[in-house]
Amino acid sequence: MILQHLADGILTGAIVSLGAIGLSLTMRILKFANFSHAELLTFGAYAAMVFLAFTKAMDGVLGGSLGPFSFGLSLVVATVLAGGLTALAALAIDRLVFARLRHRAGHMTLVFASFGVALLLRNLILIGFGPDPYYYSRELQMAIRLPFDVLVLPDQIFVLALTIVLVIALHLFLTRTRAGIAMRGVAESPSLASACGIDVDAVIRWTWILGGVGAAVAGVLYGLTVQLRPELGFSLLLPLFAAVILGGTGSMYGAVIGGLIVGLAENLSVMVIPASYKPAIPFLLILLILYIKPQGLFGEAK
């Protein structure tokens, strides 16, 4: 039983980690807590559903589902398109809201503005798609039995594998490309980076692009393993912030580890407390880490 909860926790934590990476980058480079980031997960998930309706014909080319998974090539293409659209939406939000406040208002003003953007996005999705849940696919899957009688669905294995690939790709981007190195420089000191000739505005755009793409993929993966609903991002808001705070604000690797810890803690908690109390676990983790190590597991003490 405990091994099954561990497996479920790792799979849940993989999705949280992917969403938390974009939030961590935003907090490190843009220097404010962006509460609207969670709603970008919802936006990306619903955008993929819309694109899926146009790309569904591609399933006929490959004969429907890909291998043991519940989805076909159409969802892969729809996810790529949704990632691009979500990145554009993130850039538009920055241009219309945050860029106007960045040099004229304090951090708390930006935080309150992100609350307003989050409410606007959530209600626009609610108006456009209604409160009923949606599914990318209703294909039935046979669970795979792993050693020690641990059961997982093929889609869940795909989610974990894709998360690992994307984390490695992002690591290579941040460490091997000029844009990634520039982002790391701006994260350390925007004024010094600007004095060295780094285009800070370009770095900010890259931050929104990476955050938007990561949020869209995380939203699609969550919708693939659970379901789509307008509250998708709101339900993940606390786990995302818990992952970032646990790992250390601004640490990509900390966000990954923090997401896994949050997923494991949530799923293991149902062994000792009722499942209805499960959403409170991320909040308790935030309180615990702030009391023991406020800078997070991989954060630097100020």
Buried (B, 14 or more C-beta within 10 A) or exposed (E): EEEBBBBBBBBBBBBBBBBBBBBBBBBBBBBBBBBBBBBBBBBBBBBBBBBBEEBEEBBEEEEEBBEEBBBBBBBBBBBBBBBBBBBEBBBEBBEEBBEEBBEEBEEEBBEBBBEEBBBBBBEBBBEEBEEEBBEBBEEEBEEEEEEEEBEBBBBBBBBBEBBEEBBEEBBEBBEEEEBBBBBBBBBEEBEEBBEEEBBBEEBBBBBBBBBBBBBBBBBBBBBBBBBBBBBBBBBBBBBBBBBBBBBBBBBBBBBBBBBBBBBBBBBBBBEEEEEEEBEEBBEEBBEEBEEEEEBBBBBEEE
